[in-house]
Amino acid sequence: MSTAGAQANKFYEEVSSNRALWFAENSGDTALEFDLNEDKVSFPIWSSKSRILKLKRLNPELLSDFSPREISWDSFKEILVPILNNKERVVGVNLSGKSLSGFDMLPKVVISQVEAFF
């Protein structure tokens, strides 16, 4: 399994166990997003606060203005997913390393993968 695949699998396991996930937001309440190719935008999410803090240390020039924010699994599904779908966002799960590598997928795929671990 690739590193990105292993990170995604860890995401599904940890989120299904904790029933919460994390995203990054700056002091202006703007969530971290990345422009991808083909006019897609990725909204990254992580399975733990420590993962975001580690990335901040690895990528201070990119992430220094962002702080971890927790959201419950139910709030993610009921509030955030409809917003992401409306904006046609994909979701990056447990991006890691200096290059912030990982998998981007549709929110509905994240939901089905996490809930398969319930």
C-alpha positions as a Python dict, from the first residue, in 0.01 Angstrom:
ca = {
    (1, 'M'): (0, 0, 0),
    (2, 'S'): (129, 347, -86),
    (3, 'T'): (198, 604, 184),
    (4, 'A'): (-109, 801, 73),
    (5, 'G'): (-316, 482, 84),
    (6, 'A'): (-190, 399, 432),
    (7, 'Q'): (-268, 755, 550),
    (8, 'A'): (-619, 736, 405),
    (9, 'N'): (-682, 401, 572),
    (10, 'K'): (-559, 543, 904),
    (11, 'F'): (-797, 835, 856),
    (12, 'Y'): (-1097, 602, 813),
    (13, 'E'): (-1001, 398, 1120),
    (14, 'E'): (-934, 696, 1350),
    (15, 'V'): (-1237, 900, 1246),
    (16, 'S'): (-1469, 601, 1280),
    (17, 'S'): (-1330, 540, 1629),
    (18, 'N'): (-1325, 904, 1751),
    (19, 'R'): (-1631, 1026, 1558),
    (20, 'A'): (-1449, 1353, 1492),
    (21, 'L'): (-1210, 1500, 1238),
    (22, 'W'): (-1000, 1810, 1193),
    (23, 'F'): (-950, 2085, 937),
    (24, 'A'): (-737, 2400, 937),
    (25, 'E'): (-864, 2757, 957),
    (26, 'N'): (-694, 3097, 981),
    (27, 'S'): (-779, 3383, 1218),
    (28, 'G'): (-1020, 3523, 959),
    (29, 'D'): (-1223, 3200, 977),
    (30, 'T'): (-1112, 3099, 628),
    (31, 'A'): (-1060, 2727, 591),
    (32, 'L'): (-747, 2591, 428),
    (33, 'E'): (-804, 2481, 68),
    (34, 'F'): (-572, 2391, -216),
    (35, 'D'): (-619, 2455, -586),
    (36, 'L'): (-571, 2136, -785),
    (37, 'N'): (-540, 2089, -1156),
    (38, 'E'): (-852, 2071, -1375),
    (39, 'D'): (-1022, 2357, -1187),
    (40, 'K'): (-1073, 2144, -874),
    (41, 'V'): (-1026, 2264, -518),
    (42, 'S'): (-939, 2034, -230),
    (43, 'F'): (-1057, 2081, 127),
    (44, 'P'): (-808, 1889, 343),
    (45, 'I'): (-920, 1707, 656),
    (46, 'W'): (-723, 1506, 911),
    (47, 'S'): (-799, 1242, 1169),
    (48, 'S'): (-617, 1419, 1452),
    (49, 'K'): (-503, 1760, 1570),
    (50, 'S'): (-145, 1633, 1601),
    (51, 'R'): (-130, 1561, 1228),
    (52, 'I'): (-204, 1926, 1147),
    (53, 'L'): (44, 2052, 1405),
    (54, 'K'): (315, 1828, 1259),
    (55, 'L'): (246, 1965, 911),
    (56, 'K'): (268, 2321, 1045),
    (57, 'R'): (620, 2241, 1166),
    (58, 'L'): (713, 2087, 830),
    (59, 'N'): (553, 2365, 622),
    (60, 'P'): (563, 2688, 824),
    (61, 'E'): (568, 2912, 515),
    (62, 'L'): (238, 2760, 399),
    (63, 'L'): (56, 2676, 721),
    (64, 'S'): (179, 2918, 988),
    (65, 'D'): (-141, 3124, 978),
    (66, 'F'): (-368, 2819, 1016),
    (67, 'S'): (-487, 2646, 1331),
    (68, 'P'): (-657, 2308, 1381),
    (69, 'R'): (-1035, 2304, 1420),
    (70, 'E'): (-1229, 1998, 1531),
    (71, 'I'): (-1568, 1899, 1391),
    (72, 'S'): (-1780, 1604, 1495),
    (73, 'W'): (-1851, 1332, 1241),
    (74, 'D'): (-2224, 1413, 1246),
    (75, 'S'): (-2162, 1786, 1195),
    (76, 'F'): (-1922, 1707, 911),
    (77, 'K'): (-2190, 1502, 735),
    (78, 'E'): (-2486, 1728, 812),
    (79, 'I'): (-2329, 2074, 780),
    (80, 'L'): (-1994, 2066, 603),
    (81, 'V'): (-2056, 1803, 334),
    (82, 'P'): (-2353, 1991, 180),
    (83, 'I'): (-2135, 2305, 162),
    (84, 'L'): (-1848, 2111, 4),
    (85, 'N'): (-2085, 1949, -245),
    (86, 'N'): (-2240, 2286, -333),
    (87, 'K'): (-1892, 2428, -398),
    (88, 'E'): (-1792, 2112, -589),
    (89, 'R'): (-1497, 2051, -356),
    (90, 'V'): (-1306, 1730, -320),
    (91, 'V'): (-1167, 1625, 16),
    (92, 'G'): (-801, 1551, 86),
    (93, 'V'): (-764, 1297, 368),
    (94, 'N'): (-467, 1295, 607),
    (95, 'L'): (-235, 1486, 375),
    (96, 'S'): (117, 1429, 498),
    (97, 'G'): (482, 1519, 451),
    (98, 'K'): (654, 1830, 324),
    (99, 'S'): (471, 1800, -9),
    (100, 'L'): (131, 1749, 160),
    (101, 'S'): (67, 1434, -40),
    (102, 'G'): (-246, 1224, -13),
    (103, 'F'): (-569, 1126, -181),
    (104, 'D'): (-842, 1365, -290),
    (105, 'M'): (-1191, 1221, -319),
    (106, 'L'): (-1556, 1317, -322),
    (107, 'P'): (-1713, 1373, 20),
    (108, 'K'): (-1956, 1083, -36),
    (109, 'V'): (-1660, 847, -78),
    (110, 'V'): (-1510, 967, 251),
    (111, 'I'): (-1844, 903, 423),
    (112, 'S'): (-1878, 551, 284),
    (113, 'Q'): (-1519, 462, 366),
    (114, 'V'): (-1536, 590, 725),
    (115, 'E'): (-1874, 432, 791),
    (116, 'A'): (-1749, 97, 665),
    (117, 'F'): (-1535, 94, 982),
    (118, 'F'): (-1833, 155, 1218),
}
